Amino acid sequence: MSDKPPLSDDLLDDAEPDAASQPVLEARIDLKGVRLDKALAVTFPTLSRARLQALLAEGAVTCDGQLVSNGSAKALPGLYAVTPPPIVSATPLPQAIPLTVLFEDADLIVIDKPAGMAAHPAPGTPDGTLVNALLAHCGDSLSGIGGVARPGIVHRLDKDTSGVMVAAKTDRAHAGLSALFASHDIERTYIALTRGAPTPSKGRIETLIGRSSGDRKKMAVLKSAGRIAITDYVVQQTYGQPTKPGGAPMAARVACTLHTGRTHQIRVHMASKGSPILGDAIYGSGSPATAVRAAIAAAGLTRQALHAAVLGFVHPVTGQTLRFETDPPADMLALEALLAEL
């Protein structure tokens, strides 16, 4: 049994299990009055319903040789075939992608990750990731650290979240950083631009978070099961006068400090307070005010307005106290400037 501490749950994958290694699957379906995606999930139990919905959209499912793509339609009797996409190598390759390095020594590296860069390869993002960039930047020092698919990675930011990340370059750093994240003995503060503003203006959100029963690719606040998730938040600035007395402002800048590291934690928690993060296509239910939508478009923001601004920890090898802080990138800064004019 390995004596390494468990990895932070930030490493939970959002993607569904990859079916690419499976052969073409065929089976006859005679179910009547059942949604196609549900009938397929029953017929092909090795594939999740969400995975099958994606395969339907990709044109990978046929009935009696004819393409079918509408998973919500009723299943028709016939011989169904599911053809997964080609196999993608599980071993990431080095890619010379520029990195903004904030700190580096023999044991670890701290970078300011841009929005749009995934932490590690996954279905749908086979390359162009932080792992590919680190393999090119660090060379052989990452070999075997943390596993083949995610060498050096001890925590993660969502692909479209920018900000400070740390990666390990040695086994001892990997073990030490993993222990810090597992015990939440690390400082992590994010800047979020939200629709409206959470009330009260300062507080702690403590809930259970787990997979949504309606969509496995989403996380949700749960009444039971799930894992404890704790976020402290402070409204730093509000934008736009309320449209009615006692109403909420149009938008806000909120500092969120994590005490746990659940997948999509801040995005789920802000949405649970009725103030989802601007630009969040998954959790941003409801529409911002017209002026805010115009500001988002003018700023060129095409992702959730969330930035990992602060990362502080004790160096697991040298014992040095390290703390890094970066400003939000240009799209968020432009949006803030426009919101300030409302």
SETOR-365942 format. One record per residue (C-alpha): residue number from 1; x, y, z. Coordinates in steps of 0.25 Angstrom, whole numbers. Layout:
# residues N
[NUM [X Y Z]]
...
***
This chain:
# residues 342
[1 [0 0 0]]
[2 [5 14 -4]]
[3 [9 23 8]]
[4 [7 35 0]]
[5 [-5 44 6]]
[6 [-17 45 -2]]
[7 [-18 55 -13]]
[8 [-27 67 -12]]
[9 [-41 65 -16]]
[10 [-39 77 -26]]
[11 [-34 66 -35]]
[12 [-48 60 -37]]
[13 [-50 59 -52]]
[14 [-63 66 -58]]
[15 [-62 58 -70]]
[16 [-70 45 -72]]
[17 [-62 32 -73]]
[18 [-55 31 -86]]
[19 [-61 20 -95]]
[20 [-51 22 -106]]
[21 [-44 9 -103]]
[22 [-57 0 -105]]
[23 [-60 -7 -118]]
[24 [-73 -3 -126]]
[25 [-85 -7 -118]]
[26 [-97 -13 -124]]
[27 [-111 -18 -118]]
[28 [-125 -18 -122]]
[29 [-135 -9 -114]]
[30 [-150 -12 -114]]
[31 [-153 -3 -102]]
[32 [-166 5 -105]]
[33 [-169 19 -100]]
[34 [-155 21 -94]]
[35 [-146 33 -97]]
[36 [-135 28 -106]]
[37 [-123 33 -97]]
[38 [-130 25 -85]]
[39 [-132 13 -94]]
[40 [-118 13 -99]]
[41 [-113 14 -84]]
[42 [-120 2 -80]]
[43 [-116 -6 -93]]
[44 [-101 -1 -92]]
[45 [-98 -1 -76]]
[46 [-83 2 -78]]
[47 [-87 16 -84]]
[48 [-93 26 -75]]
[49 [-105 34 -80]]
[50 [-97 47 -81]]
[51 [-87 40 -89]]
[52 [-97 34 -98]]
[53 [-104 48 -100]]
[54 [-90 53 -104]]
[55 [-88 41 -114]]
[56 [-102 44 -120]]
[57 [-98 59 -122]]
[58 [-85 54 -129]]
[59 [-92 45 -139]]
[60 [-87 33 -133]]
[61 [-100 25 -131]]
[62 [-108 18 -142]]
[63 [-121 11 -143]]
[64 [-122 0 -154]]
[65 [-111 8 -161]]
[66 [-117 22 -160]]
[67 [-111 33 -151]]
[68 [-119 37 -139]]
[69 [-116 49 -130]]
[70 [-128 53 -122]]
[71 [-127 46 -109]]
[72 [-140 52 -103]]
[73 [-148 46 -115]]
[74 [-155 32 -112]]
[75 [-147 20 -116]]
[76 [-151 13 -128]]
[77 [-149 -2 -129]]
[78 [-137 -6 -137]]
[79 [-122 -10 -137]]
[80 [-114 1 -130]]
[81 [-99 3 -132]]
[82 [-90 12 -123]]
[83 [-76 15 -129]]
[84 [-67 22 -119]]
[85 [-57 32 -124]]
[86 [-43 28 -128]]
[87 [-33 25 -116]]
[88 [-25 36 -111]]
[89 [-11 33 -104]]
[90 [-12 33 -89]]
[91 [2 39 -88]]
[92 [3 54 -90]]
[93 [14 59 -99]]
[94 [23 72 -96]]
[95 [18 84 -103]]
[96 [26 97 -103]]
[97 [14 106 -97]]
[98 [19 119 -91]]
[99 [17 119 -76]]
[100 [16 131 -66]]
[101 [25 126 -55]]
[102 [24 132 -41]]
[103 [33 123 -34]]
[104 [42 111 -37]]
[105 [52 103 -30]]
[106 [57 89 -30]]
[107 [44 83 -24]]
[108 [33 91 -29]]
[109 [28 102 -38]]
[110 [17 112 -37]]
[111 [10 118 -49]]
[112 [-1 128 -52]]
[113 [-10 119 -61]]
[114 [-17 126 -72]]
[115 [-32 124 -75]]
[116 [-35 114 -85]]
[117 [-23 105 -81]]
[118 [-28 91 -75]]
[119 [-19 86 -63]]
[120 [-17 72 -70]]
[121 [-22 64 -82]]
[122 [-36 59 -81]]
[123 [-46 54 -92]]
[124 [-49 66 -100]]
[125 [-36 73 -96]]
[126 [-25 64 -101]]
[127 [-13 74 -101]]
[128 [-10 89 -99]]
[129 [-11 87 -84]]
[130 [-3 91 -73]]
[131 [3 77 -72]]
[132 [8 78 -86]]
[133 [14 91 -83]]
[134 [21 86 -71]]
[135 [26 74 -77]]
[136 [33 83 -87]]
[137 [38 93 -77]]
[138 [42 84 -66]]
[139 [47 72 -75]]
[140 [51 59 -68]]
[141 [49 64 -54]]
[142 [34 62 -55]]
[143 [35 47 -59]]
[144 [26 38 -51]]
[145 [23 50 -41]]
[146 [8 48 -38]]
[147 [5 38 -49]]
[148 [6 37 -64]]
[149 [-6 45 -68]]
[150 [-5 57 -58]]
[151 [10 58 -54]]
[152 [13 68 -44]]
[153 [-2 72 -42]]
[154 [-6 73 -28]]
[155 [-18 82 -29]]
[156 [-26 88 -41]]
[157 [-33 100 -46]]
[158 [-45 99 -56]]
[159 [-40 101 -70]]
[160 [-47 114 -71]]
[161 [-43 119 -57]]
[162 [-30 127 -57]]
[163 [-20 129 -46]]
[164 [-9 123 -37]]
[165 [-6 108 -37]]
[166 [6 100 -31]]
[167 [12 87 -37]]
[168 [22 78 -31]]
[169 [35 74 -38]]
[170 [39 63 -28]]
[171 [33 52 -21]]
[172 [36 58 -7]]
[173 [29 71 -12]]
[174 [17 64 -18]]
[175 [15 56 -5]]
[176 [16 69 4]]
[177 [7 78 -5]]
[178 [-3 67 -6]]
[179 [-3 66 9]]
[180 [-5 81 10]]
[181 [-17 81 1]]
[182 [-23 69 7]]
[183 [-23 75 21]]
[184 [-27 89 15]]
[185 [-15 95 21]]
[186 [-13 105 10]]
[187 [-18 119 7]]
[188 [-27 120 -5]]
[189 [-34 133 -9]]
[190 [-42 135 -22]]
[191 [-48 148 -28]]
[192 [-62 146 -34]]
[193 [-70 156 -42]]
[194 [-85 152 -39]]
[195 [-99 155 -43]]
[196 [-105 163 -32]]
[197 [-98 162 -19]]
[198 [-99 151 -8]]
[199 [-106 155 5]]
[200 [-101 158 16]]
[201 [-89 165 10]]
[202 [-80 156 18]]
[203 [-82 142 23]]
[204 [-79 127 22]]
[205 [-85 117 13]]
[206 [-85 103 18]]
[207 [-92 92 11]]
[208 [-91 78 5]]
[209 [-87 77 -10]]
[210 [-88 65 -19]]
[211 [-92 61 -33]]
[212 [-105 67 -38]]
[213 [-115 56 -39]]
[214 [-120 62 -52]]
[215 [-107 64 -59]]
[216 [-94 57 -55]]
[217 [-86 67 -61]]
[218 [-91 77 -51]]
[219 [-89 79 -36]]
[220 [-100 83 -27]]
[221 [-103 86 -12]]
[222 [-109 74 -6]]
[223 [-117 71 6]]
[224 [-111 58 9]]
[225 [-99 50 4]]
[226 [-88 59 -3]]
[227 [-76 65 4]]
[228 [-75 77 13]]
[229 [-71 89 6]]
[230 [-68 103 13]]
[231 [-66 116 6]]
[232 [-64 130 13]]
[233 [-68 142 5]]
[234 [-67 157 6]]
[235 [-74 166 -4]]
[236 [-63 176 -8]]
[237 [-70 185 -17]]
[238 [-84 186 -23]]
[239 [-88 192 -37]]
[240 [-100 198 -42]]
[241 [-111 203 -34]]
[242 [-123 194 -30]]
[243 [-135 195 -39]]
[244 [-144 196 -27]]
[245 [-143 200 -12]]
[246 [-136 189 -4]]
[247 [-132 182 -17]]
[248 [-119 176 -21]]
[249 [-108 183 -28]]
[250 [-106 179 -43]]
[251 [-93 172 -40]]
[252 [-82 171 -30]]
[253 [-67 167 -27]]
[254 [-66 156 -17]]
[255 [-54 151 -10]]
[256 [-56 136 -7]]
[257 [-47 128 2]]
[258 [-47 113 2]]
[259 [-46 104 14]]
[260 [-49 92 6]]
[261 [-46 89 -9]]
[262 [-59 82 -15]]
[263 [-61 82 -30]]
[264 [-67 95 -35]]
[265 [-69 99 -20]]
[266 [-69 115 -22]]
[267 [-77 114 -34]]
[268 [-88 105 -27]]
[269 [-87 113 -14]]
[270 [-89 127 -21]]
[271 [-101 121 -29]]
[272 [-107 116 -17]]
[273 [-107 130 -11]]
[274 [-114 135 -23]]
[275 [-102 142 -29]]
[276 [-96 133 -39]]
[277 [-82 137 -45]]
[278 [-84 145 -58]]
[279 [-81 138 -71]]
[280 [-83 124 -64]]
[281 [-90 116 -75]]
[282 [-93 104 -65]]
[283 [-97 110 -52]]
[284 [-101 124 -56]]
[285 [-116 122 -56]]
[286 [-124 134 -60]]
[287 [-119 146 -68]]
[288 [-112 158 -63]]
[289 [-117 172 -65]]
[290 [-117 178 -79]]
[291 [-105 187 -76]]
[292 [-97 176 -69]]
[293 [-99 167 -82]]
[294 [-94 179 -90]]
[295 [-82 180 -81]]
[296 [-79 166 -82]]
[297 [-79 166 -97]]
[298 [-71 179 -98]]
[299 [-60 173 -89]]
[300 [-59 161 -97]]
[301 [-62 152 -86]]
[302 [-65 138 -91]]
[303 [-63 130 -78]]
[304 [-67 130 -63]]
[305 [-62 143 -57]]
[306 [-53 135 -46]]
[307 [-39 137 -43]]
[308 [-30 129 -33]]
[309 [-23 142 -27]]
[310 [-16 137 -15]]
[311 [-9 124 -12]]
[312 [-1 122 1]]
[313 [6 110 7]]
[314 [18 105 14]]
[315 [29 100 5]]
[316 [28 84 7]]
[317 [43 83 6]]
[318 [50 95 11]]
[319 [39 100 21]]
[320 [39 114 15]]
[321 [26 121 16]]
[322 [21 125 2]]
[323 [10 134 -3]]
[324 [6 138 -17]]
[325 [-4 148 -21]]
[326 [-7 152 -36]]
[327 [-17 162 -42]]
[328 [-29 157 -50]]
[329 [-26 156 -65]]
[330 [-30 166 -75]]
[331 [-44 161 -78]]
[332 [-48 162 -63]]
[333 [-41 176 -61]]
[334 [-48 181 -74]]
[335 [-61 176 -68]]
[336 [-59 182 -55]]
[337 [-56 196 -61]]
[338 [-69 195 -69]]
[339 [-77 191 -57]]
[340 [-71 203 -49]]
[341 [-78 212 -59]]
[342 [-92 207 -57]]
***
